Amino acid sequence: MHKDSIQRTLLVAFLLCVVCSVVVASSAVLLAPVQQANQLLDKRKNILVAAGLAKPKGLTADKVDQLFENIELKGVDLATGQYVDVKANYSYQDATKDENTSRALSQEADLADIRRIPNVMPVYLAKASDGKVEKIILPVHGYGLWSTLYGFLALESNANTVVGLGFYQHGETPGLGGEVDNPKWKAQWPGKKVYENDEPIVELVKGGVDVNTAKAEYKVDALSGATLTSRGVTNLLRFWLGDNGYGPFLKQFRNKA
């Protein structure tokens, strides 16, 4: 075949594509365990930070493993509030995609604008040396302005007082809705209450919150210039703390406490 022929050019291009495809596919397969390990490490870091058990700076993998020895993963049936067994690699995101392991939400019930909810959600219980639960860490998510925000809400063992709130994934506008990442804003959450008479009334409010604000213990400053993101955070928290979310589980937890 002549070296300048169209057939030769196409053959070289085809062989190059095949080689590149094999290299990319092989890399993806070989690096998959590393990627999964990094994802798990990142999730654990966010759980520890939300629970106030560690600072994000200088949090090594060994330190994460050490701290996680006192954290237990449990599955919760959202309909009953009862514990169910889940595997260590259980993904509620994957469960949401399956009609057999999730259910659709009505427009009225879908306060967080997530459309479907898994039948089982993971919860993380931080325990003391005597085995008593000290903190409850709940995965939460809901729609803001431009994106779905994914994070963790940590509560004290009374299942009502906030330890911390942090979002690890979102696509909100930097400097506006992206202020959910601002340490100063997140520092307002510890000590806030979420339930009044078993109803979640926690909310973000405009104009600032001080000691003279009515029911200040249930309120946090809204994100400056990000009304819709602030509303989204309020909605997703009220949804996940309500009857369609962790409400039945947390009510039982408070009653037992």
C-alpha positions in Angstrom: 0.0 0.0 0.0 1.4 3.4 -1.0 2.4 5.4 2.1 0.5 8.5 1.0 -2.7 6.6 0.0 -6.1 7.3 1.6 -6.4 3.6 2.7 -3.0 3.8 4.5 -4.0 7.0 6.3 -7.3 5.5 7.4 -5.6 2.3 8.6 -3.0 4.3 10.7 -5.8 6.4 12.2 -7.8 3.3 13.0 -4.8 1.5 14.6 -4.0 4.6 16.6 -7.6 4.8 17.9 -7.5 1.2 18.9 -4.2 1.6 20.8 -5.4 4.7 22.6 -8.7 3.0 23.5 -6.8 0.0 25.0 -4.5 2.4 27.0 -7.5 4.4 28.4 -9.6 1.4 29.2 -6.7 -0.3 30.9 -5.9 2.8 32.9 -9.5 3.1 34.0 -9.6 -0.5 35.2 -6.3 -0.3 37.0 -7.0 3.0 38.7 -10.6 2.1 39.7 -9.6 0.8 43.1 -7.5 3.9 43.8 -10.4 6.2 42.8 -12.8 4.3 45.0 -10.4 4.5 47.9 -10.0 8.2 47.4 -13.8 8.7 47.2 -14.3 6.8 50.4 -11.5 8.8 52.1 -13.1 12.1 51.0 -16.5 11.0 52.2 -15.2 10.0 55.6 -13.3 13.3 55.9 -16.5 15.2 55.3 -18.4 13.1 57.9 -15.7 13.8 60.5 -15.6 17.5 59.8 -19.4 17.9 59.9 -19.5 16.0 63.2 -16.8 18.3 64.7 -14.5 15.3 65.2 -11.7 16.7 63.1 -10.5 19.8 61.2 -10.1 19.5 57.4 -6.5 20.8 57.4 -3.9 18.1 57.9 -6.4 15.3 58.1 -4.4 12.3 56.9 -5.7 8.9 55.8 -4.3 7.2 58.9 -6.0 9.8 61.1 -9.3 9.3 59.3 -9.1 5.5 59.8 -8.3 5.9 63.4 -11.2 8.3 64.1 -13.6 6.1 62.1 -13.1 3.2 64.4 -15.7 4.8 66.7 -18.2 5.5 63.9 -20.8 2.9 63.0 -22.6 2.7 59.7 -26.3 1.8 59.9 -29.1 1.6 57.3 -32.4 3.2 58.1 -35.7 2.3 56.5 -37.2 5.8 56.0 -40.8 4.6 56.1 -40.5 2.9 59.5 -37.5 4.6 61.1 -36.0 1.2 61.9 -32.5 0.0 61.4 -31.8 -2.4 58.5 -28.5 -4.0 57.4 -26.5 -2.3 54.6 -23.2 -3.2 53.1 -20.2 -0.9 53.7 -20.3 0.1 50.0 -24.0 0.9 50.0 -24.8 3.8 47.7 -28.1 5.6 48.2 -27.5 7.4 44.9 -27.5 4.1 43.1 -30.5 3.0 45.1 -32.4 6.1 43.9 -32.0 5.0 40.3 -33.7 1.7 40.9 -37.5 1.6 41.1 -37.3 -1.5 43.4 -35.2 0.3 46.0 -36.7 3.8 45.8 -40.0 5.6 45.3 -41.1 8.7 43.4 -42.1 11.8 45.4 -45.2 13.8 44.7 -44.7 17.4 43.8 -46.2 18.4 47.1 -43.9 16.2 49.1 -40.8 16.9 47.1 -39.7 20.0 49.1 -36.0 19.3 48.3 -36.7 19.0 44.5 -35.0 15.6 44.3 -37.9 13.7 42.6 -37.1 10.2 44.0 -36.0 9.0 47.4 -34.4 5.7 48.3 -36.2 3.3 50.7 -33.1 3.1 52.8 -30.6 5.8 53.8 -27.3 5.4 55.5 -26.7 7.1 58.9 -23.4 7.3 60.8 -23.3 7.0 64.6 -20.3 8.4 66.4 -19.9 6.5 69.7 -18.1 7.1 72.9 -15.8 4.5 74.4 -18.7 3.0 76.4 -20.7 2.5 73.2 -23.2 5.3 73.7 -24.1 7.3 70.7 -22.7 10.9 70.9 -23.5 12.2 67.4 -25.7 11.3 64.5 -24.5 12.1 61.0 -27.1 12.2 58.3 -26.4 12.4 54.5 -28.6 15.1 53.0 -29.1 16.6 49.5 -31.4 18.9 47.7 -31.6 21.5 44.9 -30.3 25.0 45.3 -30.2 27.5 42.4 -28.0 25.8 39.8 -27.3 22.4 41.2 -28.0 19.6 43.7 -26.1 20.2 47.0 -24.8 17.1 48.7 -23.7 17.2 52.3 -23.9 15.9 55.9 -25.9 17.2 58.8 -24.6 16.2 62.3 -26.8 16.2 65.4 -26.2 15.7 69.0 -27.5 12.5 70.7 -30.7 14.3 71.5 -31.5 14.2 67.8 -32.3 17.9 67.9 -29.2 20.0 68.4 -26.9 20.7 65.4 -23.3 19.8 65.7 -22.4 20.9 62.1 -23.5 21.2 58.5 -21.2 20.9 55.5 -21.7 20.4 51.8 -19.1 18.5 49.8 -20.5 18.7 46.3 -22.5 21.5 44.5 -22.4 23.8 41.6 -23.6 27.0 43.1 -22.3 30.4 42.0 -18.9 31.2 43.7 -19.2 34.1 46.1 -23.0 33.8 46.3 -24.6 30.4 46.7 -21.1 29.0 46.9 -20.8 30.6 50.3 -22.2 27.4 51.8 -18.5 26.5 51.8 -17.6 29.6 53.9 -16.2 28.6 57.3 -17.8 31.7 58.9 -21.2 30.7 57.6 -20.8 27.1 58.7 -19.7 28.2 62.2 -23.2 29.5 62.8 -24.7 26.1 62.8 -23.4 24.4 66.0 -25.9 24.7 68.8 -28.9 25.5 66.6 -32.1 23.5 67.1 -34.1 21.8 64.3 -37.3 20.5 65.9 -40.1 22.2 67.8 -42.8 19.7 68.9 -41.4 17.1 66.4 -41.8 19.6 63.5 -38.6 20.7 61.7 -38.7 24.5 61.7 -35.0 25.3 61.1 -34.5 27.9 58.4 -32.1 30.4 56.8 -33.4 34.0 57.2 -32.5 37.4 55.6 -31.3 40.3 57.7 -29.2 38.4 60.2 -30.0 36.5 63.4 -29.2 37.8 66.8 -30.3 37.1 70.4 -33.4 39.3 69.9 -34.6 37.4 66.8 -37.8 35.4 67.5 -36.9 31.7 67.8 -33.3 32.5 67.1 -32.2 29.1 68.1 -33.8 27.7 64.9 -32.4 30.3 62.5 -29.2 30.9 60.6 -28.2 33.9 58.5 -29.2 33.5 54.9 -26.4 33.5 52.3 -25.8 37.1 51.1 -27.1 37.6 47.6 -28.2 34.0 47.2 -31.9 33.9 48.0 -32.7 30.8 46.0 -29.7 28.8 47.4 -30.7 29.8 50.9 -34.2 28.7 50.3 -32.9 25.5 48.9 -30.8 24.8 52.0 -33.9 25.5 54.2 -36.1 23.2 52.1 -33.6 20.3 51.9 -33.1 20.4 55.7 -36.8 20.5 56.4 -37.4 17.7 53.9 -34.8 15.3 55.3 -35.8 16.1 58.9 -39.5 15.6 58.0 -41.8 12.6 57.6 -40.5 11.6 54.2 -36.9 11.7 55.4 -35.2 10.9 58.7 -38.2 12.2 60.7 -39.5 8.8 61.9 -36.0 7.6 62.8 -35.1 10.7 64.7 -38.4 10.8 66.6 -37.8 7.2 67.8 -34.3 8.2 68.7 -35.4 11.1 70.8 -38.1 9.0 72.5 -35.5 6.4 73.4 -33.1 9.0 74.7 
